[in-house]
Each structure stands twice: as C-alpha cells, then as structure tokens.
C-alpha cells in the first residue's frame, strides 16, 4: 500500500483548481455515488427530458477509451468514471485500470490516469461485466476509485494519487461489481468472492484497513456483487450488505455483525438495497426466481423468522436496483417486467412489460422514473401507483449496462463506447 501524500498547501491548490474547472458550470444537485446522494436512486434535478436520441437534446457525445461499466458520478462540474484498457497483444497480457475525468459542461477529457495494472494470465470476467464496473464516489475533495480485488485508490481532483491499497485480494469469479460507500471517515465495500467472502472498511484519509469482517459460513457458490447501503435504523448506524445466501447488517464503526436474514440457495446478488417505511428492501439473486424481502432492521442475530414483514418472488430483478417513491416501491425485472407494489404490505398495484433486457438501475426525479435497457432504449414512466403511464422512450443505439446519472439539469449516460450529456 502506498503512503498518503502530504503535499503542503493542498487545500489552497484544490480551491484554486476547483474555481478554474468550474467555469461555465451551473450549480445544482450532484450525483456523487453509484445511486446518487441518497444511495437510493432519488434525484431532485428538475426538467429532465423524457425522450431523446443520439442527436436530439444532446449537448455532447464523447468517445471513452477501453471498456468499463461504472456509472458516471458528477461533482463540481466534473464527471468521473473508470475504464480498463487492454494491452496490444492478442490475447492481451494486461489491462490498464484507469480513472477518467471529463468536463461536465464541454465533454473535454481533463485527465486519464492509470491507477493499477492487471495481469491477465488467470483473469476472467463475465460477458456482461468488465474490469472497471464499480462506480467511483466523491466527497467533493477526493475521488475514490475501486477495482475490486485489483485495488482501491483516492485521488485529488487533478488526478494526483493520494493513496492506493491493493492488499485486499480475492477471486470475484465474474469480475468486480460492488461499488464503495462512505461510512463516516471510512470507505466500505464488499469482497464476496469464490472463497472466504468478507466486508471491509478503509480509512478515507490514508487507505489503511480500519476493519475487516468475514461473512458467516455459507454453502457454495459464495460470490455476489452488491453495493451496501448505510442506514440509521433501530438507534444504530448500520451497513446493510446482501451476500450469497443471506443479507447481513454490520455496525458502521466496528464492522461487527448486528443481524442477518437467510435466503437459501440465492447467490450472485446484485441489486442495491433501499430503505424506506421502516423497512430495508432487499432483492435476492440467482438461481431461479429472485425474491424481494421487506425487513425490519431493528433485530439482533438471526432474524429470518421474525423480522421479514413481507416477501414476494413475482417479477423481481436479479440486476436492476429498485426505487421507493411515496408509498410505493417500483421495480424492473431483468426481462423487462416493470411493477409497482405497496411498500408497507407488498400488494401489487400494477405490472407492465417494457420490452428488452435490463441490468441498469431505476432513477427517479420529479414524479418520473427512468431506466435504460441493455439494448440502449431508455423508458420514462410515471411514478404513479394507480396505473402504468409511459412518458417517453429513447433509443441510443448502443449497449448500456451503466445507470443514468442525473445532475446539473441533465442526464449523464454511459454507453458501450461513449459518454453523453442529455438535457
């Protein structure tokens, strides 16, 4: 692990750089996390378009190097992403794991920096994954980039490395997927690999390991790809972190397990939890139909039989994360079935087939929900429990696995080869 930089005057330099970089930037809500400021896909950005195209309502379309499926994050007039660039051999011997910074107003590439280099001798990835799928996260001063077992790094807004840590190795089976989260002055992430899965937290200032907690014993397969969620519930700050065969909650300060709910023979869990109406909503994984569980997060120990308020396995996603708006939870299954349920009881309000296949997550703003299919078709529909009402569709003509990032009165969309600003 490299030592943190101790550059004098770094705060002054940061402020000056931010002022320069922000020329032409319109203040507004940022999108600083895989699922936004709340971590739950909710935005206050106004006047977002419900229909667009690769040429209509596009301020810029810029090519991105390499391959990566991290969702863009947006802060202070800059867009941050990751990518993996293969070396020139066939097959490639290495992947350069890189951090990208794009001007949010113009689309100009501000910097492109290698953080880690991956040896491809034994590496493998799922056809729907990449070596740069976890999304970055920023506190406005530093940006934290995570590449699963290949390392985690903090950089300043000019791309200078503050620290890096590549000591937490594991075999993720299909490539990394879980994005990091902030837990006070720490950075937490899951490492649910083929063997010995765990959750860990690093000191945000130095990158040193603050705590590491092994997952409970479980059968194979053990791997999962879920981004945890920090919640305040039951008088405790908890990290709710779905894993293979169970979801666990951990004390945010110590990493000690607080409670768990078992879901037998469910693994490769992807959707991020949401928290509302006193429940943590967790989608389980493969194999067979996924389940949606509404869990009261105030228990201790194994609460499988006591704290699941309701559950259903009817059209539940394996990949897209849900959204709660008002008293309803909205979901889109991988096969394109959208549904709306009462958050308190699980009662089905409606279901509707969108068409296509889906891996990206729902986002909400101003009474409208958006989601992009793997085929690149974005559907906007009303957050209305009474009925499904489509508000617009938009075909971008490229594969999309990343989620939309609403910020600055616009959408930032990553396709297979490009970054768009749509407004």
C-alpha positions in Angstrom: 0.0 0.0 0.0 1.4 3.4 -1.0 1.7 6.1 1.7 -0.7 9.1 1.5 0.7 12.2 0.0 1.5 15.1 2.4 1.6 18.0 -0.1 1.7 21.4 1.7 -0.9 23.9 0.6 -3.1 21.1 -0.9 -6.3 22.8 0.3 -5.4 26.1 -1.4 -4.4 24.4 -4.6 -7.7 22.4 -4.5 -9.8 25.5 -4.1 -8.0 27.3 -7.0 -8.3 24.2 -9.2 -12.0 23.9 -8.5 -12.6 27.6 -9.3 -10.8 27.2 -12.6 -12.5 23.9 -13.5 -16.0 25.3 -12.6 -16.0 27.9 -15.3 -19.3 27.5 -17.1 -20.6 25.1 -14.6 -24.2 25.6 -13.3 -24.6 24.7 -9.7 -27.2 22.0 -9.0 -27.6 18.6 -7.4 -24.6 16.4 -7.7 -24.6 12.7 -8.4 -21.7 11.6 -6.1 -22.4 7.9 -5.7 -23.5 5.0 -7.9 -27.1 5.7 -7.0 -26.9 9.4 -6.1 -26.7 11.4 -2.9 -29.1 9.2 -1.0 -27.6 6.0 -2.5 -31.2 5.0 -3.5 -31.7 6.4 -7.0 -33.5 9.6 -6.0 -32.8 13.0 -7.6 -34.1 16.5 -7.1 -32.9 17.5 -10.5 -35.7 19.3 -12.4 -36.7 19.4 -16.1 -35.1 16.2 -17.2 -36.1 15.0 -20.7 -38.4 12.0 -21.1 -37.4 11.4 -24.7 -34.2 12.0 -26.6 -31.9 10.3 -29.1 -28.2 10.1 -30.0 -28.6 13.6 -31.7 -31.7 15.1 -30.0 -31.2 17.0 -26.7 -27.5 16.0 -26.7 -25.0 18.7 -25.5 -22.1 16.4 -26.1 -21.2 12.8 -27.1 -17.6 11.9 -26.4 -15.8 8.6 -27.0 -14.4 6.8 -24.0 -11.2 4.6 -24.1 -11.2 1.0 -23.2 -14.1 -0.9 -21.6 -15.9 -0.2 -18.4 -19.5 -0.3 -17.0 -19.1 2.0 -14.0 -22.0 4.6 -13.7 -20.7 8.2 -14.1 -20.6 10.3 -10.9 -20.8 14.1 -11.2 -19.5 16.7 -8.8 -18.4 20.3 -9.2 -18.6 20.4 -12.9 -16.7 17.2 -13.4 -17.6 13.7 -14.4 -15.6 10.7 -13.0 -15.6 7.2 -14.5 -13.3 4.2 -14.6 -12.2 2.1 -17.6 -9.9 -0.9 -18.4 -7.7 -0.6 -21.5 -6.2 -3.8 -22.8 -2.6 -4.0 -23.9 -1.8 -4.6 -27.5 -1.2 -8.4 -27.6 -3.8 -10.9 -28.7 -5.0 -12.0 -26.2 -3.9 -9.0 -24.1 -1.4 -9.7 -21.4 -2.5 -6.8 -19.2 -5.4 -4.4 -18.5 -4.6 -0.8 -17.5 -7.2 0.1 -14.8 -7.7 3.8 -15.3 -9.6 6.8 -13.8 -11.2 9.3 -16.1 -12.2 12.9 -15.5 -14.4 14.7 -18.1 -15.5 18.3 -18.0 -19.3 18.2 -17.3 -20.0 21.2 -19.5 -18.0 20.6 -22.6 -17.2 16.8 -22.6 -13.4 17.6 -22.7 -11.2 14.9 -21.2 -9.4 16.6 -18.3 -7.3 13.7 -17.3 -6.9 9.9 -17.8 -4.7 8.2 -15.3 -3.6 4.6 -14.7 -4.2 3.5 -11.1 -3.5 -0.2 -11.3 -2.3 -2.7 -13.9 -4.0 -6.1 -14.0 -2.2 -9.3 -15.1 -4.5 -11.2 -17.5 -2.7 -14.6 -17.0 -5.6 -16.0 -14.9 -8.1 -13.2 -15.0 -11.7 -13.8 -16.1 -14.8 -11.7 -16.4 -18.5 -12.3 -17.2 -19.6 -11.3 -20.7 -21.8 -8.6 -19.1 -19.1 -7.4 -16.8 -15.8 -5.5 -17.2 -12.6 -5.0 -15.2 -13.9 -1.5 -14.4 -17.5 -1.9 -13.3 -17.6 -0.5 -9.7 -18.5 3.2 -9.7 -16.4 5.9 -8.1 -17.6 8.0 -5.1 -16.5 11.5 -4.1 -16.7 13.8 -1.1 -16.0 16.9 -3.2 -12.3 16.9 -2.3 -11.1 13.5 -3.2 -12.5 10.9 -5.6 -12.3 7.2 -4.6 -11.9 4.6 -7.3 -12.4 0.9 -6.7 -11.5 -2.1 -8.9 -12.4 -4.9 -6.5 -9.5 -7.2 -5.8 -7.2 -5.2 -8.0 -7.1 -2.2 -5.7 -8.7 1.0 -4.3 -7.3 4.5 -4.7 -8.0 8.0 -3.6 -7.1 10.9 -6.0 -7.5 14.6 -5.8 -9.5 16.5 -8.4 -6.4 16.9 -10.6 -5.8 13.2 -10.7 -2.9 13.1 -8.3 -2.9 9.9 -6.2 -3.4 10.5 -2.5 -3.2 6.8 -1.5 -3.7 3.4 -3.0 -4.3 0.0 -1.5 -4.1 -3.3 -3.4 -3.7 -5.6 -0.4 -7.2 -7.0 -0.2 -7.1 -9.7 -2.8 -9.9 -12.2 -3.6 -11.3 -14.1 -6.6 -14.6 -12.4 -7.6 -15.4 -15.2 -10.1 -17.0 -12.9 -12.8 -15.1 -9.6 -12.2 -15.8 -6.9 -9.6 -19.2 -5.3 -9.3 -19.7 -3.8 -5.8 -19.1 -0.1 -5.5 -17.7 1.5 -2.4 -19.7 3.6 0.1 -18.9 6.3 2.7 -19.2 5.3 6.3 -18.2 8.4 8.2 -14.5 8.8 7.7 -14.2 5.4 6.2 -14.7 3.8 2.8 -16.5 0.4 3.0 -17.0 -2.3 0.3 -17.8 -5.9 -0.1 -15.5 -8.6 -1.3 -17.8 -11.6 -1.9 -15.6 -13.9 -3.9 -15.4 -17.6 -4.6 -13.9 -18.3 -1.2 -13.7 -16.5 2.2 -16.0 -13.6 1.4 -15.8 -10.5 3.6 -16.7 -6.9 4.0 -14.0 -4.3 4.8 -13.6 -0.6 5.6 -10.5 1.6 4.8 -9.6 4.9 6.4 -10.5 7.6 3.9 -7.5 9.7 4.7 -4.8 7.1 4.5 -6.2 3.9 2.8 -5.3 1.8 5.9 -7.5 -1.1 6.8 -9.9 0.0 9.6 -11.8 -3.2 9.9 -12.5 -6.5 8.0 -15.3 -8.9 8.9 -15.7 -12.3 7.4 -19.1 -13.3 6.1 -20.9 -16.1 8.0 -20.4 -19.7 6.9 -22.4 -20.4 3.7 -22.6 -23.1 1.0 -21.2 -22.6 -2.5 -21.5 -20.6 -4.6 -20.4 -17.7 -2.4 -19.8 -14.8 -4.8 -22.0 -11.7 -5.0 -21.7 -8.2 -6.4 -24.0 -6.0 -4.3 -23.2 -2.4 -3.2 -24.1 -2.0 0.5 -26.3 0.8 2.0 -25.7 2.8 5.1 -28.9 3.3 7.2 -29.8 4.8 10.5 -32.3 2.4 12.0 -33.2 1.0 15.4 -31.0 3.6 17.0 -27.9 2.3 15.1 -25.8 3.2 12.1 -25.9 0.0 10.0 -24.2 -1.1 6.9 -26.8 -3.4 5.2 -24.9 -5.7 2.9 -26.6 -8.5 0.9 -24.3 -11.5 0.2 -24.8 -15.0 -1.1 -27.4 -16.9 0.8 -28.1 -14.1 3.3 -28.2 -10.4 3.9 -26.2 -9.1 6.9 -26.2 -5.8 8.8 -22.9 -4.5 10.4 -22.1 -1.9 12.9 -20.8 1.1 11.0 -18.0 1.8 13.4 -16.7 -1.6 14.2 -17.8 -3.9 11.4 -19.5 -6.3 14.0 -22.5 -8.2 12.6 -25.8 -7.0 14.0 -28.3 -9.2 12.3 -28.8 -11.4 9.4 -31.7 -12.8 7.3 -31.1 -16.0 5.4 -32.4 -16.8 1.8 -31.4 -20.3 1.0 -29.7 -21.1 -2.3 -29.7 -17.4 -3.5 -26.3 -16.1 -4.6 -24.7 -13.7 -7.2 -26.8 -10.9 -5.6 -26.6 -7.5 -7.4 -29.4 -5.0 -6.7 -28.6 -2.4 -4.1 -30.9 -2.3 -1.1 -33.3 0.6 -0.4 -34.6 1.8 2.9 -38.0 3.4 3.5 -41.2 3.0 5.6 -39.1 1.4 8.3 -38.1 -1.5 6.0 -34.9 -2.5 4.3 -35.9 -3.8 0.9 -33.5 -6.5 -0.4 -33.7 -8.3 -3.7 -32.0 -11.7 -3.6 -30.2 -13.4 -6.5 -29.7 -16.5 -8.6 -30.6 -19.3 -9.1 -34.3 -19.4 -10.1 -36.7 -16.6 -9.2 -35.3 -13.8 -7.1 -37.2 -12.6 -4.0 -38.0 -9.1 -2.7 -37.8 -9.0 1.1 -39.1 -6.2 3.4 -37.0 -6.5 6.5 -37.4 -4.6 9.8 -33.8 -3.6 10.7 -34.1 -3.5 14.4 -33.2 -7.1 15.3 -30.2 -8.9 16.6 -28.7 -12.2 15.5 -30.6 -14.4 13.0 -33.9 -12.7 12.4 -35.0 -14.7 9.4 -38.2 -16.0 11.1 -39.1 -12.8 13.0 -38.2 -9.6 11.0 -39.3 -10.3 7.4 -42.6 -8.3 7.2 -43.4 -9.5 3.7 -41.8 -11.0 0.6 -42.6 -12.0 -3.0 -40.8 -13.7 -5.9 -43.1 -12.3 -8.6 -41.1 -10.5 -11.3 -38.2 -9.4 -9.0 -34.9 -8.2 -10.6 -31.6 -10.1 -10.5 -29.7 -6.9 -11.5 -31.6 -3.6 -11.6 -32.0 -1.8 -8.2 -35.5 -0.7 -7.2 -36.7 2.8 -6.1 -39.2 3.8 -3.4 -41.4 6.9 -4.3 -44.1 7.9 -1.9 -45.8 4.8 -0.5 -44.8 2.6 -3.4 -41.8 0.5 -4.5 -41.0 0.3 -8.2 -39.1 -2.5 -9.8 -38.0 -3.6 -13.3 -37.0 -7.2 -13.7 -34.2 -8.3 -16.0 -36.7 -9.4 -18.6 -38.4 -6.0 -18.8 -41.4 -6.5 -16.5 -42.0 -3.3 -14.5 -44.1 -3.5 -11.4 -45.4 -1.3 -8.6 -46.2 -2.5 -5.1 -47.3 -1.0 -1.8 -44.2 -0.5 0.3 -46.0 -1.3 3.5 -47.7 -4.5 2.5 -46.3 -5.7 -0.8 -49.6 -5.5 -2.5 -49.3 -5.4 -6.3 -50.6 -2.3 -7.9 -49.7 -3.0 -11.5 -47.2 -4.7 -13.8 -46.3 -3.9 -17.4 -43.9 -5.3 -19.9 -41.4 -2.7 -21.2 -39.6 -4.9 -23.6 -35.8 -5.6 -23.8 -33.4 -6.9 -21.1 -32.2 -4.8 -18.2 -29.1 -4.5 -16.0 -29.1 -0.8 -15.1 -31.0 0.6 -12.1 -34.0 2.9 -11.8 -33.7 6.6 -11.1 -36.4 9.0 -10.0 -36.9 12.7 -10.3 -40.0 14.9 -10.1 -42.5 12.1 -10.3 -40.9 10.3 -13.3 -38.9 7.1 -13.4 -36.2 6.3 -16.0 -34.4 3.1 -16.8 -32.2 2.1 -19.8 -32.3 -1.4 -21.3 -29.2 -3.4 -22.3 -30.1 -2.6 -25.9 -29.8 1.1 -25.2 -33.5 2.0 -25.0 -34.4 4.4 -22.2 -38.0 4.3 -20.9 -39.6 7.1 -18.8 -42.8 6.3 -16.9 -44.8 8.0 -14.3 -44.3 7.2 -10.6 -48.0 6.5 -10.3 -49.3 3.6 -8.2 -52.7 3.8 -9.9 -51.5 2.8 -13.4 -48.6 2.4 -15.7 -48.2 5.5 -17.8 -45.3 5.7 -20.3 -43.9 9.2 -20.8 -41.3 8.5 -23.5 -38.8 6.2 -25.0 -35.4 6.9 -26.4 -33.2 4.5 -28.4 -29.5 5.3 -28.1 -28.4 2.6 -30.5 -25.6 1.2 -28.2 -25.4 -1.4 -25.4 -25.9 0.1 -21.9 -25.3 -1.6 -18.6 -24.5 1.5 -16.6 -27.2 3.5 -14.9 -28.3 7.1 -15.7 -26.7 9.8 -13.6 -29.0 12.9 -13.3 -27.1 16.1 -12.3 -26.9 19.8 -13.3 -30.3 19.6 -15.0 -29.1 16.8 -17.3 -28.6 13.1 -17.7 -25.1 11.7 -18.0 -25.3 8.4 -19.8 -22.5 5.9 -20.4 -23.0 3.6 -23.4 -20.6 0.9 -24.6 -18.4 3.4 -26.3 -19.4 7.0 -25.3 -20.4 9.4 -22.6 -23.4 11.6 -23.3 -24.8 14.7 -21.7 -28.5 14.9 -22.4 -30.7 17.8 -21.4 
